[in-house]
Amino acid sequence: FSQKVRVGVEHLAELGLRQVKTVLDAYATRDLVKTQEVCAKDEEIDAVYNSLFRELLTYMMEDPRTISMCTHLLFCAKNIERIGDHATNIAETVHYLITGQQWSEPRQSSTRVDI
């Protein structure tokens, strides 16, 4: 399978893991800067996911024999992307815990992919 896809999934997993670690640190230390880092990194996770989504769709269109494998990878990638979303939700909650105020800017989902 494509090295690009493998590297992309691994990178996405590393980003998701880093998000979880950072938000746990933010909670443990009541660190506002780390909550902001988590929210800022969510856009990077979304961008990597969107790139993988397009890449995997291309493989499926070019060779229908890859549909099963690509579908499994899409589910994996989507679940990792959701981990990033959950970490961001936790960061917003930690922000509220520290400041007593809601996050000032509403987040927009950037995982909508137009085909």
Buried (B, 14 or more C-beta within 10 A) or exposed (E): EEEEBEEBBEBBBEBBBBBBEBBBBBBEEEBBEBBBBBBEBBBBBBEBBBBBBEBBBEBBEEEEEBEEBBEEBBEBBBEBBBBBBEBBBBBBBBBEEBEEEEBEEEEEEEBEEEE
